[in-house]
């Protein structure tokens, strides 16, 4: 049986570092920070089911070998009052060898259902999963409050990766790097060993993410990559090569664009889309490729892993099987999928067409 971790009592430490001054942190930001911090015990997570169950890759320079399929904390895992299904998905993912779980402080709304459900499993199986969460706050104090709540809900005293969530404009980059900005929180949390590695995420435009990783040596990036990517504001053209050059852990997301890329997807009625997806490109038709092709396309890029949210244990098992059987696509196969994705590219990249301040 795998070792089960118990969360350590950390409340006094949280209060202490939340109240602490940020002078040393500000100095680190001015100097560009450091590529890595001293890491406290416990050791990196190790899921005993991963070996032989999934191909693994390096998560950048972190020293962690990650399965190529990872569990996203959206879909059923963020639905309200859905504990039985959500917890079963997380449990089964670990049983199948998945060793990376992604969530966020905003998944599931104010109740933060995603962190709650994942936390139910983490209080028993924390040592089996590389656990990542995020802050959408742009200030130091707001982000530290987000982290304090994340740790409590996730039943842990540390995150393996804490990320700036959804950096989409140059203004947001300036905001998080300003005095009192969220980068101070990331550095302080790492110094206090409440987070192990630092990262950022993005869906909207590549340029702000490029600017951010040129300003600071983040350990990882979570970025939207699917077969439609090259048709609008491509992340694969300049951002992905830069992340490879920086030896970052690279996590692909929006592989199916919440189903909008898949030929098996049935678009909801347009009036429901307008209500649920304010300002989003409406989808009148299904996508144009299958799940195997969608997954294979992104995994054939130089990513460490992909995260996919699942609606059921059956869907999870199907996706893990596809990842286990993955073989890299040729350049001509990749190009063919890009062409096939063209007719549904706007709906498959809906997140790149939001109006951003």
C-alpha positions as CSV (number, residue, x, y, z in Angstrom):
1,X,0.0,0.0,0.0
2,X,1.3,3.5,-0.8
3,X,2.3,5.7,2.0
4,X,-0.4,8.1,3.1
5,X,0.5,11.6,4.1
6,X,-1.1,13.5,7.0
7,X,-1.4,17.3,6.6
8,X,0.8,19.0,9.1
9,X,-0.6,21.8,11.3
10,X,0.4,25.0,9.4
11,X,-2.0,27.7,10.5
12,X,0.5,29.8,12.5
13,X,3.0,29.6,9.7
14,X,0.4,30.9,7.2
15,X,-0.6,33.8,9.4
16,X,3.1,34.7,10.0
17,X,4.1,34.8,6.4
18,X,0.9,36.6,5.2
19,X,1.7,39.4,7.6
20,X,5.4,39.4,6.8
21,X,6.9,42.3,4.9
22,X,7.9,41.9,1.3
23,X,11.2,43.8,1.1
24,X,13.3,40.7,0.4
25,X,10.8,39.5,-2.1
26,X,10.8,42.8,-4.0
27,X,14.6,42.6,-4.2
28,X,14.4,39.2,-5.7
29,X,12.0,40.5,-8.4
30,X,14.2,43.4,-9.3
31,X,17.1,40.9,-9.7
32,X,15.0,38.5,-11.7
33,X,14.7,35.9,-9.0
34,X,16.2,32.4,-8.9
35,X,15.5,29.4,-11.0
36,X,14.8,27.2,-8.0
37,X,14.4,27.4,-4.3
38,X,15.6,24.9,-1.6
39,X,13.0,22.3,-1.2
40,X,11.8,20.9,2.1
41,X,10.6,17.4,2.8
42,X,8.5,15.6,1.9
43,X,10.0,14.3,-1.2
44,X,8.4,14.7,-4.6
45,X,5.2,12.7,-4.9
46,X,5.4,9.2,-6.2
47,X,2.4,7.3,-7.4
48,X,3.3,3.5,-7.3
49,X,0.8,2.9,-10.1
50,X,2.4,5.1,-12.7
51,X,5.3,2.8,-13.7
52,X,4.1,0.7,-16.5
53,X,0.7,2.4,-16.7
54,X,1.5,5.6,-18.5
55,X,4.5,6.9,-20.5
56,X,6.2,9.6,-18.5
57,X,8.2,12.7,-19.4
58,X,10.3,15.3,-17.5
59,X,8.3,18.1,-16.0
60,X,10.9,20.6,-17.2
61,X,13.7,21.1,-14.7
62,X,11.7,20.1,-11.6
63,X,13.1,16.6,-11.4
64,X,9.6,15.1,-11.6
65,X,8.6,12.5,-14.1
66,X,5.0,13.1,-15.0
67,X,2.6,10.8,-16.8
68,X,1.6,12.2,-20.2
69,X,-2.1,12.3,-19.2
70,X,-3.0,14.3,-16.2
71,X,-6.3,15.1,-14.5
72,X,-7.9,18.6,-14.9
73,X,-10.0,19.9,-12.1
74,X,-12.9,21.2,-14.2
75,X,-15.8,19.3,-15.7
76,X,-17.5,17.0,-13.1
77,X,-14.8,17.9,-10.6
78,X,-16.0,21.5,-10.3
79,X,-19.8,20.9,-10.4
80,X,-21.7,21.8,-7.3
81,X,-22.9,19.1,-4.9
82,X,-21.3,16.4,-7.1
83,X,-19.0,14.8,-4.5
84,X,-19.7,11.2,-5.2
85,X,-18.8,11.4,-8.9
86,X,-16.0,13.9,-8.5
87,X,-14.2,12.0,-5.7
88,X,-14.6,8.7,-7.6
89,X,-12.9,10.3,-10.7
90,X,-9.9,11.6,-8.6
91,X,-9.5,8.2,-6.8
92,X,-9.7,6.3,-10.1
93,X,-7.2,8.6,-11.8
94,X,-4.6,7.8,-9.1
95,X,-5.4,4.1,-9.4
96,X,-4.8,4.3,-13.1
97,X,-1.3,5.9,-12.6
98,X,-2.2,9.5,-13.1
99,X,0.3,11.4,-11.0
100,X,-0.5,15.1,-11.7
101,X,-3.7,16.8,-10.6
102,X,-4.6,20.4,-11.6
103,X,-7.1,22.7,-9.9
104,X,-7.6,26.3,-9.2
105,X,-9.0,28.7,-6.5
106,X,-11.7,29.7,-9.0
107,X,-12.9,26.3,-10.2
108,X,-16.4,25.7,-8.8
109,X,-17.1,29.3,-8.0
110,X,-17.0,30.8,-4.5
111,X,-17.5,27.4,-2.9
112,X,-14.4,26.2,-4.7
113,X,-15.9,22.8,-5.3
114,X,-12.9,21.5,-7.3
115,X,-10.4,22.0,-4.4
116,X,-13.0,20.6,-2.0
117,X,-13.4,17.4,-3.9
118,X,-9.8,16.9,-4.6
119,X,-9.0,17.6,-1.0
120,X,-11.2,14.7,0.1
121,X,-8.8,12.4,-1.7
122,X,-5.6,14.3,-0.9
123,X,-6.1,13.8,2.9
124,X,-5.5,10.1,2.3
125,X,-3.4,10.0,-0.9
126,X,-1.4,13.3,-1.0
127,X,2.0,11.5,-1.6
128,X,0.7,10.0,-4.9
129,X,0.0,13.3,-6.7
130,X,1.9,16.3,-7.9
131,X,-0.7,18.9,-6.9
132,X,-1.1,22.2,-8.7
133,X,-3.4,25.1,-8.0
134,X,-3.6,28.7,-9.0
135,X,-4.3,32.3,-7.9
136,X,-6.5,34.6,-10.1
137,X,-5.7,37.5,-7.7
138,X,-3.1,40.0,-9.0
139,X,-2.0,41.3,-5.6
140,X,0.3,39.9,-3.0
141,X,-2.3,40.0,-0.2
142,X,-5.1,38.7,-2.3
143,X,-3.0,35.8,-3.6
144,X,-1.8,34.8,-0.1
145,X,-5.4,34.6,1.0
146,X,-6.2,32.4,-2.0
147,X,-3.3,30.1,-1.1
148,X,-4.3,29.9,2.6
149,X,-7.8,28.7,1.5
150,X,-6.4,26.4,-1.1
151,X,-4.2,24.6,1.3
152,X,-7.1,24.2,3.8
153,X,-9.5,22.8,1.2
154,X,-6.9,20.5,-0.4
155,X,-6.0,19.1,3.0
156,X,-2.3,19.7,2.6
157,X,0.5,21.9,3.9
158,X,2.1,22.6,0.5
159,X,1.4,22.7,-3.2
160,X,3.9,21.2,-5.7
161,X,3.1,24.0,-8.1
162,X,1.4,27.4,-7.6
163,X,0.5,29.4,-10.7
164,X,-0.6,32.8,-11.8
165,X,-3.9,32.0,-13.4
166,X,-4.9,33.2,-16.9
167,X,-2.3,35.9,-17.7
168,X,-3.8,37.5,-20.8
169,X,-2.6,41.1,-21.2
170,X,0.6,43.1,-20.8
171,X,-1.2,45.1,-18.2
172,X,-1.7,42.0,-16.1
173,X,2.0,41.2,-16.4
174,X,2.9,44.7,-15.1
175,X,0.3,44.3,-12.3
176,X,1.6,41.0,-10.9
177,X,5.3,42.2,-11.1
178,X,4.5,45.6,-9.5
179,X,5.3,46.3,-5.9
180,X,2.6,44.5,-3.8
181,X,1.8,42.3,-6.8
182,X,1.1,38.6,-6.9
183,X,4.7,37.7,-7.7
184,X,5.6,38.8,-4.2
185,X,3.2,36.2,-2.9
186,X,4.6,33.4,-5.1
187,X,8.1,34.1,-3.9
188,X,7.2,34.4,-0.3
189,X,5.2,31.2,-0.4
190,X,8.1,29.4,-2.0
191,X,10.5,30.8,0.6
192,X,8.2,29.5,3.4
193,X,8.1,26.1,1.6
194,X,4.3,26.2,1.3
195,X,4.8,25.8,-2.5
196,X,7.5,23.9,-4.2
197,X,7.5,25.3,-7.8
198,X,6.2,28.5,-9.5
199,X,4.3,28.8,-12.7
200,X,1.8,30.7,-14.8
201,X,-1.1,29.9,-17.1
202,X,-2.7,31.5,-20.2
203,X,-5.4,31.1,-22.8
204,X,-5.8,34.4,-24.5
205,X,-2.6,35.7,-26.3
206,X,1.0,34.5,-26.4
207,X,2.7,37.9,-26.1
208,X,2.0,38.5,-22.4
209,X,3.1,35.0,-21.4
210,X,6.3,35.5,-23.4
211,X,6.9,38.8,-21.7
212,X,6.4,37.2,-18.2
213,X,8.7,34.2,-18.7
214,X,11.4,36.6,-20.0
215,X,11.1,38.6,-16.7
216,X,11.2,35.6,-14.3
217,X,12.4,32.0,-14.5
218,X,9.1,30.2,-13.9
219,X,9.4,26.5,-13.4
220,X,6.3,25.6,-15.4
221,X,3.7,27.0,-17.8
222,X,0.1,25.7,-18.4
223,X,-1.0,26.8,-21.9
224,X,-3.8,26.2,-24.3
225,X,-2.7,24.0,-27.2
226,X,-4.9,22.1,-29.6
227,X,-5.2,21.3,-33.3
228,X,-6.8,24.6,-34.0
229,X,-4.0,26.6,-32.3
230,X,-2.2,27.7,-35.5
231,X,-5.3,29.4,-37.0
232,X,-5.6,32.2,-34.4
233,X,-3.0,33.8,-32.1
234,X,-0.9,30.7,-32.1
235,X,0.8,29.6,-28.9
236,X,2.9,27.0,-30.6
237,X,4.7,29.4,-32.9
238,X,6.8,31.5,-30.5
239,X,5.6,30.8,-26.9
240,X,6.1,27.0,-27.0
241,X,9.7,27.2,-28.3
242,X,10.6,29.8,-25.7
243,X,9.2,27.6,-22.9
244,X,11.3,24.7,-24.3
245,X,14.4,26.9,-24.4
246,X,13.8,27.9,-20.8
247,X,13.5,24.2,-19.8
248,X,10.1,24.8,-18.3
249,X,7.6,22.1,-17.4
250,X,5.0,22.5,-20.2
251,X,1.4,21.4,-19.5
252,X,-1.0,21.5,-22.4
253,X,-4.7,22.3,-21.8
254,X,-7.9,22.9,-23.8
255,X,-7.0,19.8,-25.8
256,X,-10.6,19.4,-26.9
257,X,-11.7,23.0,-26.2
258,X,-14.4,21.7,-23.8
259,X,-15.5,19.4,-26.5
260,X,-15.9,22.0,-29.2
261,X,-13.1,20.5,-31.3
262,X,-14.7,17.0,-31.3
263,X,-16.9,15.6,-34.0
264,X,-18.8,13.7,-31.3
265,X,-19.8,17.0,-29.6
266,X,-23.4,18.3,-29.8
267,X,-23.6,22.1,-29.5
268,X,-26.1,23.3,-26.8
269,X,-28.9,25.5,-28.1
270,X,-27.7,29.0,-29.1
271,X,-29.8,30.7,-26.5
272,X,-28.2,28.6,-23.7
273,X,-24.7,29.3,-25.1
274,X,-25.4,33.0,-24.9
275,X,-26.5,32.7,-21.3
276,X,-23.7,30.4,-20.2
277,X,-20.8,31.8,-22.3
278,X,-21.2,35.6,-22.4
279,X,-19.1,37.0,-25.1
280,X,-17.9,33.6,-26.4
281,X,-17.9,32.6,-30.1
282,X,-21.1,30.6,-30.5
283,X,-20.9,27.1,-31.8
284,X,-23.5,26.0,-34.3
285,X,-21.9,22.7,-35.5
286,X,-19.9,19.9,-33.9
287,X,-16.1,19.9,-34.2
288,X,-14.2,18.0,-36.9
289,X,-11.8,15.5,-35.2
290,X,-12.0,12.7,-32.7
291,X,-10.6,12.4,-29.2
292,X,-7.7,10.2,-30.2
293,X,-6.6,12.7,-32.8
294,X,-7.1,15.7,-30.4
295,X,-5.0,14.0,-27.7
296,X,-2.3,12.8,-30.1
297,X,-1.9,16.2,-31.7
298,X,-1.1,18.0,-28.4
299,X,1.0,15.1,-27.1
300,X,3.1,15.2,-30.3
301,X,4.2,18.7,-29.4
302,X,7.1,19.2,-26.9
303,X,4.8,19.2,-23.8
304,X,5.4,17.4,-20.6
305,X,1.8,16.3,-20.1
306,X,-1.7,17.4,-20.9
307,X,-4.6,18.0,-18.5
308,X,-8.1,16.9,-19.3
309,X,-11.2,17.4,-17.2
310,X,-13.6,14.4,-17.2
311,X,-17.3,14.0,-16.7
312,X,-17.2,10.4,-15.5
313,X,-15.0,7.5,-14.5
314,X,-15.7,5.8,-17.8
315,X,-14.5,8.9,-19.8
316,X,-11.4,9.1,-17.6
317,X,-10.6,5.4,-18.3
318,X,-11.1,5.9,-22.1
319,X,-8.7,8.9,-22.0
320,X,-6.1,7.2,-20.0
321,X,-6.2,4.2,-22.5
322,X,-5.7,6.6,-25.4
323,X,-2.7,8.2,-23.6
324,X,-1.2,4.8,-22.8
325,X,-1.5,3.8,-26.5
326,X,-0.2,7.1,-27.8
327,X,2.4,7.1,-30.6
328,X,3.8,10.5,-31.9
329,X,2.3,11.8,-35.1
330,X,4.4,12.7,-38.1
331,X,4.7,16.2,-39.4
332,X,2.3,15.4,-42.3
333,X,-0.2,13.9,-39.9
334,X,0.0,17.0,-37.7
335,X,-0.5,19.3,-40.7
336,X,-3.5,17.3,-41.8
337,X,-5.1,17.7,-38.4
338,X,-4.5,21.5,-38.4
339,X,-6.3,21.6,-41.8
340,X,-9.2,19.5,-40.5
341,X,-9.6,21.8,-37.5
342,X,-9.8,24.9,-39.7
343,X,-13.6,24.9,-40.1
344,X,-14.2,24.9,-36.3
345,X,-11.1,26.8,-35.3
346,X,-12.9,29.9,-33.9
347,X,-15.2,27.9,-31.7
348,X,-12.3,25.6,-30.6
349,X,-10.3,28.7,-29.6
350,X,-13.3,30.5,-28.0
351,X,-11.0,31.6,-25.1
352,X,-8.9,33.7,-27.4
353,X,-11.8,35.9,-28.4
354,X,-12.9,37.2,-25.0
355,X,-12.6,41.0,-24.7
356,X,-9.9,41.7,-22.2
357,X,-9.4,44.9,-20.3
